[in-house]
């Protein structure tokens, strides 16, 4: 089945509020690549959990918001991860992030090599 967003590539570096946008784009056919901290995002710790067992891999809320997405774990504070993020952004049509532009080391502006200020 073709979706309205087929052919669109999205890089998502978002908190729970903005993961909904990534889910909608993914449901519409976009390729969504979620960037997650190496320890897992905070959304993995919000219940409910399968069998009420608190575990980041058993979070039903996380599963629902991220169904259909690809996932990459990166420590975006480290140069090798920043390089990978730059390469992902170079091939993306959309960048979803939760912080105001230029305000975090993971912002598109910073990741593309621009200075903040």
C-alpha positions as CSV (number, residue, x, y, z in Angstrom):
1,X,0.0,0.0,0.0
2,X,1.3,3.4,-0.9
3,X,1.1,6.3,1.6
4,X,1.0,10.0,1.1
5,X,4.5,10.3,2.6
6,X,6.2,7.5,0.5
7,X,9.7,8.5,-0.4
8,X,10.0,11.0,2.5
9,X,12.9,10.4,4.9
10,X,12.6,11.7,8.4
11,X,15.3,11.9,11.1
12,X,13.6,12.1,14.5
13,X,15.5,13.3,17.6
14,X,12.4,13.9,19.8
15,X,10.9,13.5,23.2
16,X,7.5,11.9,23.8
17,X,5.6,15.0,22.7
18,X,7.1,15.0,19.2
19,X,7.3,11.2,18.7
20,X,3.6,11.5,17.8
21,X,4.6,13.5,14.7
22,X,7.1,10.9,13.7
23,X,4.5,8.2,14.1
24,X,2.0,10.0,11.9
25,X,4.7,10.4,9.2
26,X,5.6,6.7,9.5
27,X,2.0,5.6,9.3
28,X,1.7,7.7,6.2
29,X,4.6,5.8,4.5
30,X,7.7,7.9,5.4
31,X,10.9,6.3,6.4
32,X,11.4,7.5,10.0
33,X,14.8,7.1,11.6
34,X,14.6,7.6,15.3
35,X,17.8,8.7,17.1
36,X,17.9,7.5,20.7
37,X,20.4,7.9,23.5
38,X,22.6,4.8,24.0
39,X,20.9,4.2,27.3
40,X,17.5,4.5,25.8
41,X,15.2,7.4,25.6
42,X,13.1,8.6,28.6
43,X,9.9,7.4,26.8
44,X,11.0,3.8,27.5
45,X,10.4,4.4,31.2
46,X,6.7,5.6,31.0
47,X,4.2,2.8,31.6
48,X,2.2,0.8,31.1
49,X,4.6,-2.1,30.8
50,X,3.9,-5.7,29.6
51,X,2.9,-7.8,32.6
52,X,3.5,-4.7,34.8
53,X,7.3,-5.5,34.7
54,X,9.1,-2.1,34.6
55,X,11.7,-2.6,31.8
56,X,12.7,-0.2,29.0
57,X,12.0,-3.0,26.4
58,X,8.5,-3.7,27.7
59,X,7.0,-0.2,27.6
60,X,3.8,-0.4,25.6
61,X,3.7,3.4,25.2
62,X,7.1,3.4,23.6
63,X,6.1,0.5,21.3
64,X,3.0,2.3,20.1
65,X,4.7,5.6,19.4
66,X,7.6,4.0,17.5
67,X,6.0,1.3,15.5
68,X,7.2,1.4,11.9
69,X,10.3,3.4,12.7
70,X,13.9,2.5,12.3
71,X,16.1,3.2,15.4
72,X,19.7,4.2,15.9
73,X,21.3,4.6,19.3
74,X,23.8,7.5,19.4
75,X,25.7,9.4,22.1
76,X,25.3,12.7,20.2
77,X,27.8,14.4,22.5
78,X,30.7,12.4,20.9
79,X,32.2,13.3,17.6
80,X,31.8,9.9,15.8
81,X,28.0,10.1,16.6
82,X,27.8,13.7,15.5
83,X,29.4,12.6,12.2
84,X,26.8,9.9,11.7
85,X,24.0,12.3,12.6
86,X,25.3,14.8,10.0
87,X,25.3,12.0,7.4
88,X,21.7,11.0,8.3
89,X,20.6,14.6,8.1
90,X,22.2,15.1,4.7
91,X,19.9,12.4,3.3
92,X,16.8,13.5,5.2
93,X,13.8,15.6,4.0
94,X,12.6,16.3,7.5
95,X,14.3,16.7,10.9
96,X,12.1,16.4,13.9
97,X,13.6,17.6,17.2
98,X,12.2,18.6,20.5
99,X,14.5,21.5,21.4
100,X,14.4,25.0,19.9
101,X,16.6,25.3,16.8
102,X,20.3,25.9,17.7
103,X,19.8,25.3,21.4
104,X,21.2,21.8,21.8
105,X,24.3,20.0,20.6
106,X,21.9,17.8,18.6
107,X,20.2,20.5,16.7
108,X,20.2,20.4,12.9
109,X,22.2,23.7,12.8
110,X,24.9,22.3,15.2
111,X,25.0,18.9,13.5
112,X,25.5,20.5,10.1
113,X,28.6,22.3,11.4
114,X,27.2,25.8,12.1
115,X,28.0,27.6,15.2
116,X,25.4,28.4,17.8
117,X,24.9,31.8,19.4
